[in-house]
Amino acid sequence: MTEEKEKQAAIQTEVAVDETQLREGTDDGGQWDTVIRPKERLLQVDFGELWRYRDLCTLFVKRNITTQYKQTVLGPLWYLIQPMITVVMYMVVFGGIAKIPTDGLPQPLFYLGGICLWQYFSDCLNRTSNTFTENSSIFGKVYFPRLVMPIATVVSNLLRFGIQLGLFLAVYAVYQIWIIPGQIHTNWYALLLPVLVLMLAGLALGFGILFSSMTTKYRDLQLLLGYFVSLWMYATPVIYPLSTITNEKLRLLMSLNPLTGIVEAFKYGMLGEGQFSWGMLGYSAGFMVVLLAVGVVVFNKVQRTFMDTV
């Protein structure tokens, strides 16, 4: 009995020593290189950790760009073909058949401006909403900040937006120089373009991580999101100017759409037509901040246990 007690005491001593080493460092007097611990608060983003994993984010950005059109004939040319076909379709359906006005602006410019913004937002939202389900095999094998993945998606889509914005500027130059010289009145509000793009990215990231957190358990939300995004475009002044909405209640309802102020500000700055409002932009910015906060809370809560349900 005495020998058994001595063995138990020795084991307890070794366990106590191991626990002390885990708290204070390694057994050779050094410190641990990496310590992984659960987040203390739900509303917590370790920006320092995200910055340390910036190389991984860069790799994901390159992967997203190269794999999207890797096995296609035309490759990145689809970045130009898609908006051009969409503009022609809008000109025939909404401009020709429905006779929806464009505030006196050339239809290609009006539609192309809205398409550039909307496709960037919708593509970021749709792709970030599948963050957990599409990357579960990676998440289950190695640790890295999970927010790296949706951030990489938002950043990689900037290439597509930049190419389509270049197409818009080329069409703008053709109209401004040769077709209707001096009749398009660009103003200083066009300098807000980086801010508008940042707000679009923030809104898409917020909605995306929120939906990605919910779709780990409720997969039918992915189908619902597709219909929701399609209908959302018609609630945003992409194919029509806000000035055509004369019903006060409907106009107020559209003003609650955080994208309305962003799209109208872009058209007002670049084309000189539209309705610019600092109040609407402030509302969009506030909506973005609250949405990102809610999205981070839900995202941090789900990422702890999502591997059990995905």
FENFEN-V136357 format. One record per residue. NEAR is the number of other C-alpha atoms within 8 Angstrom. Layout:
BEGIN
NEAR  NEAR
END
This chain:
BEGIN
4  5  6  7  8  8  8  8  8  8  8  8  8  8  8  8  8  8  8  8  10  8  6  7  10  10  6  4  6  7  7  7  4  4  5  4  4  4  7  5  5  10  8  10  5  6  6  6  8  11  7  7  11  8  7  8  12  9  8  11  12  9  8  10  10  8  8  6  9  7  6  6  4  6  9  7  7  8  10  11  8  8  12  9  8  8  11  9  8  11  11  9  9  11  12  9  7  7  7  8  9  10  8  5  10  7  9  10  11  12  12  12  12  13  10  13  12  10  9  13  12  10  9  15  12  11  10  15  15  13  12  11  10  7  8  10  7  7  10  8  6  6  6  7  8  8  7  12  11  13  10  12  14  13  9  12  12  9  8  10  12  8  10  12  10  8  9  12  8  8  10  9  9  9  10  12  9  8  7  9  9  7  6  10  8  10  9  6  11  11  7  9  9  7  7  10  9  8  12  13  11  11  12  13  15  15  13  16  15  14  11  15  13  9  14  12  7  7  8  7  10  10  8  8  9  9  8  8  9  8  8  8  10  9  8  11  13  12  10  9  13  10  8  7  9  7  6  7  6  9  11  8  8  10  10  7  10  11  9  13  14  13  13  14  13  14  14  16  15  11  10  11  9  12  9  8  8  6  6  11  10  8  9  13  9  8  9  12  9  8  11  13  10  10  12  15  11  11  12  12  9  9  10  7  8  10  9  5  7  9
END
